[in-house]
Structures are given as C-alpha cells and as structure tokens.
Amino acid sequence: MTIYFGPAGASESFYAQGHKSSLDMPEWLAKLGLNAYEYQSTRGVKIGGEMAVKLGQLASQQGIRLSMHAPYYINLAARDEEMKRKTKAHLLNALKAASLMGAKVVVFHPGSGSGGDRKEILAGAKNFLKEILNEAEAEGTGAVQLAPETMGKRNQLGSLEEILELCELGPRLVPAVDFGHLNALSGGALVDRPAFAAILELIQERLGRAYIQNLHIHFSPVEFTGAGEKKHGTTLDTNLGPDFAPLAEILVEWGLTPTIICESAGRQAEDAIVYRDIYYRLKEEKKKA
C-alpha cells in the first residue's frame, strides 16, 4: 500500500531547469522522490492522443501515479443549452485523455452555486451529471473515476456536503478533497486533528472506508477573505493555513494511502516534498514510539 505525493502541473523550477514538455515530468519527479502528477487541462483538453499515451508510458516506467484536472469551464448547474453542451464535452474529452494516459482520476469543479435555491441547483447538477456519466460509460472510459472537488468560495457548488451528495450517485464518482479550500470556506477552522478527522469520518460514514483509504487530496496554503478563497500561497507563507502536520498524523495512525496533490503557487513540487517529508518523519516517529 503506497501513499502518493506530487504536484498539480509544473513548478517554476521545472521550466527554470530548461524543461518544456510534460513528457519530461515523470523522470523529473522521480528524481525528486515524488510519485504523483496531476496533469492540468484547466484551459481546455489540448493534449493529443499520441502524447497522452506516451505520458502514461513514461509515468508508468517511473512509478508516477497520474491524475488529470479537467477544464475550469465546467458548470453542472448550467441552464443554457450551449453551456451544458460545452460542459459535457469538456468532461468527456478529459475522461478520454485520462483513459489514454492511464490516469486514475479526473478532478473537476462542479460549477456555480448562485442564482437560485441551492438545493434545487444541486438537484439539477446531479441530474446533469448522471446524463454525462451515462455517455461516458457508452464511450468506454469507465476505468477513470470522476472527482468533484471541494471548493473554497461560497458562490460555488462544492461544500463537503454537496460533494458527498454528488458522489452518492455511484461508484464512478469519488471526492477530491481540497483541504485548503475547506479551510478557506470555514474561515480558518482546520487548525487541529479533530477538525481534519471530522472531515474524514464524515466521508467514511457517507461513502465507506475505501473512499478515505485512497482519497484524492489537494493540499496547499490558501489565503481567504469572508467570501472564501482568495489565492493559493506556498509553505513559505507561514501566515497561511492549513498546517499539513495534523492531517499527516491521522494518515499515519489510520494507515491511509491517499494521493496528495499540491497546488501551491509556483512551488507545487517543492511543497509536495515538504508534505512528503512531514509524513515520513511522523511515520518514523510512530515506528520508534
């Protein structure tokens, strides 16, 4: 059973060292001692089939677990038919590319939570997501799981409760839990082990142990205001939370093996190493205790 740490996209250092292609990423990450990579298609799925297959082969050779972030333009709450068509296309295209590269999960933002009754908006989003899942199944991308992400702004669909309700639609759906977003949404409430444990316990209660055992996690420091998330920072921003150590303690004690993707601004790989080292230090301490 392996725990995975890696970046979302490429750190500034990746380009500073002369790399230009994501095909260089698996070897670069392996040399850093990282073993996960979330390929970013946030501005549209532009990766070709041949390159997707090649990336998957290189990642497999280096022991890198792949995931993909789907385009930001997805909105399950869309009412406009053209927007719904585009949302469906973005998700289906992401699933196809992920399937070709052997990615386990496609993370996506569920969409807007404003402009009406929140429960009605969520109900409409669930119906639309079912429709998309049926098409995805028909296209043969069933091995890839879709992961709606917990969001950090109050006007977005994506509270933990809303994400769990989406995931209850079926086994094809798993939560992508962004603890930085949840911390921002709660006004900085993730300060100790009980706060982190409550999130994991709720997921386990609603979906089952396997969902926290292999949870897809986003973790990075996030600046926030009263409206929620403002921007992502880095571990060098010591005034920003949440702290990874309380979560790492739980991961060690509960024997969980999630994938932890770091979205720090410009330091994704470096901060993934920081989190990895915290985890293994705590694991070693527990072994000696």
Secondary structure, 3 states (H helix, E strand, C coil): CCCEEEEECCCHHHHHCCCCCHHHHHHHHHHHCCCEEEEECCCCCCCCHHHHHHHHHHHHHHCCEEEEECCCCCCCCCCCHHHHHHHHHHHHHHHHHHHHHCCCEEEECCCECCCCCHHHHHHHHHHHHHHHHHHHHHCCCCCCEEEEECCCECCECCCHHHHHHHHCCCCCECCEEEHHHHHHHCCCCCCCHHHHHHHHHHHHHHHCHHHHHCCEEEECCEEEECCEEEEECCCCCCCCCCCCHHHHHHHHHHCCCCEEEECCCCCHHHHHHHHHHHHHHHHHHHHHC
